[in-house]
Amino acid sequence: MSESFVLSFAQNAVMVAVILAAPALVTSLIIGSVISLFQSATQIQETTLTFIPKIVGVGLVVAILGSWMIQKLIAFTVNIFTSLPDIIR
């Protein structure tokens, strides 16, 4: 197992994590920004107002993109298992 193999494995792991987390994080960011603009325009300073819309938005994203996320994760896992003989050498 060489340094380049370990570095490429770590890079692939980080990229898969970023790709899988990005849709939920972007959705939460957009919903939070819209609600923040609404709160500042109406001067409603309720801190718990953003939680329910964010939970619903992230839930919808996971429901819509969940199968794609699982496919990416399975492909990464299969790649790890197929590269096991190279790790042992």
C-alpha positions in Angstrom: 0.0 0.0 0.0 1.6 3.2 -1.2 1.2 6.8 -0.2 -0.5 7.6 -3.5 -3.1 4.9 -3.0 -3.9 6.1 0.5 -4.1 9.7 -0.7 -6.4 8.9 -3.6 -8.6 6.8 -1.3 -8.9 9.6 1.1 -9.6 12.1 -1.7 -12.3 9.9 -3.1 -13.9 9.4 0.3 -14.0 13.2 0.9 -15.4 13.8 -2.5 -18.2 11.2 -2.0 -19.0 12.8 1.4 -19.2 16.3 -0.1 -21.3 15.1 -3.1 -23.7 13.3 -0.8 -24.0 16.1 1.7 -24.3 19.0 -0.7 -27.9 18.7 -1.7 -29.2 18.7 1.8 -26.8 21.4 2.9 -27.7 23.7 0.0 -31.4 23.2 0.6 -31.0 24.0 4.2 -28.9 27.1 3.4 -31.5 28.4 0.9 -34.5 27.8 3.2 -32.6 29.4 6.1 -31.7 32.5 4.0 -35.3 32.9 2.8 -36.7 32.6 6.3 -34.1 35.0 7.6 -35.1 37.6 5.0 -38.7 37.1 5.9 -37.9 37.5 9.6 -36.0 40.7 9.0 -38.7 42.1 6.8 -41.5 41.4 9.3 -39.4 41.9 12.4 -40.5 38.5 13.8 -37.5 37.3 15.9 -38.6 33.7 16.6 -35.5 31.5 16.7 -37.5 28.2 16.2 -39.2 29.4 13.0 -36.6 28.0 10.7 -36.5 24.5 12.1 -39.7 23.0 10.6 -39.2 24.4 7.1 -35.6 23.2 7.1 -36.6 19.7 8.3 -39.3 19.4 5.6 -37.0 20.7 2.9 -34.1 18.4 3.8 -36.6 15.5 4.1 -37.9 16.2 0.6 -34.4 16.3 -0.8 -33.5 13.0 0.8 -36.8 11.5 -0.4 -36.2 12.7 -3.9 -32.5 12.1 -4.2 -32.2 9.2 -1.7 -31.9 6.5 -4.3 -29.2 8.4 -6.2 -27.3 9.0 -2.9 -27.5 5.3 -2.1 -26.3 4.3 -5.5 -23.2 6.6 -5.2 -22.5 5.2 -1.7 -22.8 1.6 -3.0 -20.5 2.4 -5.9 -17.9 3.8 -3.6 -18.2 0.8 -1.3 -17.9 -1.7 -4.2 -14.8 0.2 -5.3 -13.3 -0.2 -1.8 -14.0 -3.9 -1.8 -12.7 -4.5 -5.3 -9.5 -2.7 -4.4 -8.9 -4.8 -1.3 -6.3 -7.1 -3.0 -4.3 -4.0 -3.9 -4.4 -2.9 -0.3 -3.1 -6.2 1.0 0.0 -6.2 -1.3 
